[in-house]
């Protein structure tokens, strides 16, 4: 018998709205071209590392960076009632750290609007607590859109995932390491481009 890994594929087809202008789109979020815009895509739950996202944003702001976090799409699904409680806990952390004006929640978007939001961002941050894997539709969408991605080491090696080649990986649950990785990529346009092309 032979086993084959078949990724689930992206649930968002890359397709920008007609006449898309990245500068105009970012301006719609109240941001400039100089703003460091991180993005996250997918429903939030305890396995997605929401607290690490918030801690990373706070660390970047404390470094003096004009950093913002774009939460793309709906925040929670209907399959697990605990997700709403987790979302509220994350929102409370955002408020407690004084980051409310730096976190942008888009709500549900069409496929073209998701693509536009991805294209407006500088980095995608997906700090899965159980590690990067091809069962994550949010990861597959970010890869399909060619985003430079910061995520967490997989629980088991994935031949297709190359640290520094098509993603940047850190240890799961380590907010400081995540913040350091994002800062490194923010300061290295060539590295971001390499990850984007690799994705």
ABEGO torsion letter per residue (X at the ends): XBBBBBBAEBABBBBBBBGBBAAAAAAAAGBBAABBBBBBBEBBBAAAGAAAAAAAAAAAAAAGBBBBBBBBEBABBAABAAAAAAAAAAAAAAAAAGAAAABBBAEBBBAAAAAAAAAABABBBBBBAAEBBAABAAAAAAAAAGBBBBBBBBABBBAABBBGAABBBBBBGBAAAAAAAAAAAAABAAAAAAAAAAX
